[in-house]
Amino acid sequence: MREVADFVGDYPLIAHNASFDSKFWDAELARIERSRSQVFVCSLLLSRRIFPYAPSHKLSALVDYINLPVAGRYHRALADAEMAASLLLRLEEELRKRHSLSDVSIELLSQIQRAPKSQLEKCIARQADSHKP
């Protein structure tokens, strides 16, 4: 875990259903007497806000719904990680396209995942206003 934590550093971590993964990450860090310095971004929460009409927000259903490449068998670490990465890129693309954003930052994604679904537009507007010169 020391090697993994050193490799990751303080880069943000992305996971589908991050509340589940973050508990394991934090527990393993605690075993080596360290704590997390980065944010977890949850593609599940983001998908609920960005694709509210998807029939399901399970990773497999979203991959099918938005026609992402299937990277392998579901519930296998590498395949799920690759599909979650593809999903995140698609979510960012959708935000840029729908809201005319030039950049989608981790800060924006973190704010969106914490905002109520009904507040997505306001959340994006606040972020855009905060970056105006």
C-alpha positions, 0 to 999 in steps of 0.5 A, a space after each residue: 500500500 505504501 508503494 501505491 499511495 506514493 505512486 498516486 500521491 495527491 492525485 484525485 481518484 475516480 471510481 464508480 460508486 466511490 463511497 464504496 472504494 474510498 472506504 477500502 482505500 482509507 482503511 488500507 491507508 490507516 493500516 500504514 498510518 497514513 491518511 488520504 490527501 486527495 478527493 474521490 470523484 464518483 462517476 455514479 453520482 456524476 452520471 445521475 446528474 448528467 444522465 438523469 434519464 439513463 435506465 440505470 446508473 450501474 456501470 454496465 448499464 451506462 456503458 450500454 446506454 452511452 455506447 462506450 467500449 466494453 473493456 472486458 468482463 464486468 466486476 474485474 478490476 482492470 476492465 471496470 477501471 477502464 470502463 469507469 475512465 471511459 465513462 468519466 471522459 464521456 461525462 466531461 465531454 457531455 458537460 463541455 458540450 451542454 454547458 459550453 465549458 472550455 474546461 471541466 476541473 476536478 473541483 467542478 466534478 466534486 461540486 457537481 457530485 455533491 449538489 442535488 440533482 435539481 441544482 446542476 445548472 446553478 452549480 455549473 453557473 457558480 463555477 463558471 462565475 468563479 473563474 471569470 477574470 
